[in-house]
């Protein structure tokens, strides 16, 4: 893995780090050129603080317990929070919610870019701040390391090139077992410079942190650790599927009966912690609204957290290809979402009551879209191709009955695999690309 030596001043000491270059670097740099402040948000330990430090000239680490007395005293003179060379990092800004409005006002007064970088592991409740920050504070979502960032992907195939219909080729460097190891290990940067015999050490640590302290801090309520773990366990059992909330509640009832209201308190905390993500449903005009299933699809921000929730090992997953398939889909979504952000594209999914389902859809800024199926191996390619081609028939049928408002067909169709030997575009125009060669 490529790293870059970097050092910065923290109080009276010099801190040296080996920085892993992130795809977020160019996004953050570009947004700072345009906006007064950028909000970098994402799950704990995904590397956002280190990335923000690299792009800042002064720093305030607001969640440090040893600095609490000092920062509390700043409440008498809030300007002290934002004084210093710019851009200034306000790490875990939600520890002092007044900072949001203070930063927004400072951006208005100065009317210039590159003033602040804010980071946050969770989102504050609505109403905590007076202003949305629109046009002043630009939000960017960060996640744990992708395969390309960790050096596991060769990066021979660009998602952008696929979106533009270009030919691709690349040789897969990853084995079935290596992908499983990477899923269990997770994408936490610290997992790559610290040796441990437990492959899932950081997934387990993240799970414990969420259940024992983080969800309580985020919601401001005394939520039970065992209930949080039970909800995460149920979500992991229903990974990459369309389980209703009632299903999750029924699962948790084995531990403790939950009302729907109480469940939403826990679930909202998990969403605000960026532990769990909701992928929005795509709702084209191809089907009547009665036939579309508009509920979100749930994935974990890092699939290693789902591994920890179920207490699985790499061997467990390798010996259970059916279960591994759901974990692999979450794994692929993780990288797709990051790569999509890099090319200004959004990831969705399609599911209707008539049985047609597409694992992921990708929507480009120019209105075009692509269809993506995820399969662990080449043996499942015929099923993936059959599913993707059904959408052409749907579009043709729709356009016959709506000639004055025709719908475009997908710009591209893509099958992302685990064990394909190489990437290519077939004679049918469908791309087959192993996750181990993909980059933005």
N, C-alpha and C positions, 0 to 999 in steps of 0.2 A: 504494500500500500504506500502511495506517495504521501509524504508529509512535508510541511514547510516550517522551519524554525521561526518562532515568533516570540517576542518578549514585550512586556508592558509593565508599567508602574502601578502597583497596588498599595496605596498608602506610602510607607517608607521603604518598600522592598521591590525588587525586580523579579517578576515571575516569568519563567521561560516555559514555553509549550511547543510541542510538535503538532502543528495545526494540520488537520486533514482538510484539504480544499473541498468546498461544498458547492453544489449547484446553486445554492442560495446566494453565493457571493456576488455573482453578476446581477441577479435580480435586486438584491439589497442596494448595491452600488447605484444601479440605474434609478431606482425609486428615490434614493436620497438626493439625486441630482434634480429631481422634479418637486419633491415635497419637503416641507419643513421637518416632518417626523415620519418615521416608519415604525410600525408595530410588528415585531417578530413574535409569533405565537406558535405553540406546539407543545407536545408532551414533555414532561421532565426528562432530562438526560439525553435529549435528541441533539444537543450541541449548539443550541441557539445562543447561549450566553457567550461561548467562545467565539462564535462567528460574529456576534455583535461587538465584542471587544476588538476584534481585528479591524472592524470598520469604524471604531470610535477613537476619540482623543482624550476623553476623561470618563470616569466611571463612578456609579453609585450602586452598590450591591445591597439592595434594600431589604432582602430577606435574611440577612445575616443577623443572628441573635446577638452576637457580640457588639453590633453597631446599633442595636435597637434604641438604646438610651440617647445616643447621638442623633439619630434620625428623628426620634420623637421630639427632641428639642427644636428640630427644624420647623416643626409645625407652628412655632411662634414667629418664624421668619421663613416662609415657604420658598422665597427666592433662593435660599441656600441649596435647595434640592437641584436647581437648574443652572446654578453658576458653574463656570468652568469652560475649558476649551471645547469647541464644537466640531463634530457632533459628539454629544454626551450620551453615554449609555445609562439608562434607568432600568436596572435589572430587577425583574419581578415587581414592576411598578404598582401592581394591584395591592401590594402591601400598604400603600398610601394612596387611596383612590383619588384624592384631590389632585394628584399629579396629572391626571388626564386633562382636566380643565385648565390646569396651570400651563401645561405644554401647549394646549390648543391656543390659549391666550398669547403665549410667547411667540408662537408661529404667526399669529395675527399682527402682533406689534412689530416683529422684525421683518416679516414679509420676505423671507429668503429660505432657500433649501438647506438641507444637511445640518439641522440643528440638534435633533435627538434621534436615538434609537431606543425604543422601549421593548422589553421582552416580558413575556408572561406565560406561565405554565397553565393558567386557567383564566377563564373569562369572568369578570365580575357580573353580578346580577344587573338586570335592567333597572335603571333608576339610580344606580350608584353614582353615575356621573351626570353632569348637566348637559353635556354636548356629545354629539355622535363622533366628532372629530373629522367629519366628512370634508374632503378637499385639503385637510391639513395633515392628518395622520393616516398614512396608507398602510393597510393591513397585509401582511404576508404570512402564509402558512408554511411552517417548517416541520419536517418529520425526521425520523432516524435515517441512518445511512441507506441509500439505495445500493444495489449491486454494483452500479457503475462507480459510485463514490467510494465504495470499499475496495474497489479493484477486482471484484469477483467477475464482473461483466467485462468482456473485451471491448464493448462500445463500438463494434464494427457496423451496427445497424442503427440508424437514427429514426426515432419516431416521427420527426419532422419530415424526413424523406418519404416515409410511408404515407403520411398525410398528403404529400404532394404527388403521390403516384409513381415514385421513382423505383427503379430496380434495386434490389438489395442482395447482399451476400455476406455471410459470416459463419465462422466455424465455432460451434458450441464448446466452451472450455469446461463446462460443469457437468458432473455426473449426478445421477439420481441421489446418491448418498450425500454428495457435497451440498446439494440444494437443501436437503433435509437438515443437515448440520447448520446451514445458514439461517433457516427458519427458526430453529431452536435457539440459536445464539442470539438472534436479533440484530438490529442495526445500531445499537447504542455505541457511540464512538469509544467510550471507555472500555468496552469489551474487546477492543482491538489492540490495546496497549497494556492490558493486565492479564496475567496468566492465571487460569483457574481450571481445576479438574471438572467443575460443573458447567457444562455447556450452556445451561439455561440459567446461570447465576443471576444475570441482569434482568431477565424476564421475571424471575421469582422476586428479586428485590423491588422491581417496579410494582408488582402485584401487592407486596406487603406494604409499601409506602402508600399506595392508593387506599388500601383497605384500613390501614391503621391510623393515618393522619391526614392525608391529602384531601379526601372527600369531606372530612369534617371541616377543614379549613375553608374549602371551597364553598360549601353550603352554609356554613355557620351553624350547623346542627349536630347533635350528638347521634350520629348514625352508627349502627352496629357493624363491627368488623365482619362478623360471620355472615351477615346478610349481604354486605357488599361483595364478599367472596362468592356467595351463592349466586348472586346475579351475574357476576362475571363468568362463573362456571357455566351457567345456563346459556349465556350469550356465546360462549366458546363452543358449547355443544350444538348450537344452532348457527355456527359460523357460515357466512356466505349463503345463507338461506333467507327465507321470508317469514320467520316466526313472528307471530302476533305477540303483543305485550301480555295478553292473557296466558300464553304458553309459558313465558318467563315467570310470571307471577305464580302459576301452578307449580313450576319447578321449585321455586323458592319456598313454597308452602311446606315443603318437606322439612325445612329448617325453622321457618317462622312465617305464620300467615301474614300477608301484606295486603293492605287496601290498595286500590289503584292510585290514589293520591300519594300514599307513602312510596309506592314503587317509583312514581315519577320524580320524587325528591331525590332518590338514589340515582335514577337514570340521568336526570338533568345534571347531577354532579359529575357523573362519568363523562358526559358529553362536554361539559365545561372544562374538564381536566384533559380533554383531547385523548382520552384512553380509548374511547369508542367513537367511530365515525359513521355518519349516515350518508349513504350515496343516494342521491335523488333519482327518482324514476323519470324516465323519458316518456313523454306523452304525445306522440305524433298523432296526426289526424287520421291515421290508418285504421284505427279502431274507434268504436264508440266509447264514450267515457264509462259506460256500464261494463265494458269488457276489460278495461285497463285496471291493473292493480297498482295503485299509486303510493303504497307504503314504501318507506325507504328500505334499502338493503343495508345491513349493518356489517361493518368490518372493524377489526382492531387496528389502532394506529400502528402497532408493531405486532406481528403474529406471534412473537415469542411470549407475549403477555397471555395470549389464549393457550399456548402450550403450558405455561405455568399454572393457569387457572384449572386445567384438567390434570395437572401432574404427570404430563407425558414426557417421554424421552425420544431421542432420535430413533432408537430401535423400535419403539412403539409405533411411530409413524411409518417407518419403513415396512413394518410387518402388517400394516393396515392401510392399503392403498386407497380404499374408499374414504376413510376419514382424512387421510393425507391430501386428497383431492380438494376438500373444502379449505384446508389450511393453505394449500398452494394457491388457490384462487385469491385468498386474502393477501398472500405474499406478492402476487402479481399486481393486485390493485395498489398496494403500497408504492411500488415503483412507478406504475402508470400515473398515479395522482401527482407525484413529484415531477415526472417528465412532462405531464400535461401542463402544469403550472409554468414550466420553462418555455413552452411554446404557445402560451395563452390559449389553452384548450381545457375544457371541463369534462370530467368523467361522470357518466350516469349509468343507468341500467334499464333494461326493458323486461317486463313480465306482464302477461295478460292471462285472463281467466280461461282462455281457449287453449292453453298449453304451450304457447310460444314464449320463449325466454331467450334473452341474449345477456351473457354474463356482464358485459360492459359496453357502453356506447361512449364515443368521444365526440365532442362538439367544438368546432373550430370557430374562430372569431368572425369568419366570413359567411357563416351560416351553414357550411357544409358539415357532414358528419361521417363517422366511420363506425363499423360494428366489430366487436371483439369477442371472441370465444377463448376460454382458457382450458387447456387440456394438459394433463401430466405427460402424456406420451403420444407417439405417432399412431399407435393402434387406435386411438380415439378420434383421429382426424376425420374419417368419413361422417361421424355424427356431427362434428363441428361444422363441416362444410354444408351438410344438409340443413342445419339450423340457419346458417347465414344466408343461404340461397332462398329460403322461404320468405325472406323480407322482400326480395325482388318481385316475387309473385304478388305479395301484398300491395306493393307500390303500383304495379301494373294494374291490378284490379281497382285500386282507388282512383287512379288517373283516368280509367275508362269512364267512371261515373262522375268524375270531377274534372272535366277537360279544361275548364276555365281557371282552375286553381290547382294545377298538377303539383305533385310532390317529387322532389329530387330523390334519386336513388343514392345509396351510400357512396361516398367518395372512394372508400376502400373497405375491404373486409380482411380481417386479420385473425389468425389463430396463434396465440402465444402458448408455447409448449415448454416442457422441462427437459425432455430427453432427445429432442430432434438433433441430429448430427450437425445440421447447418441451416441457415436462413435462406429463403428463396421466395420468389413469386411464381406460382404455378401457372400453367397454361390457361387455367380458368380465372386468372387474375387475383386469386386469393393468396395473401401473404401467409407464410408459415415461418414464425420467428421464435427461436428459443429465448427465454428470458435472459440467458447468459451472454447474449450479444447486444442487448438493447441499451440505448442511451437516448437522451432528449433529441 
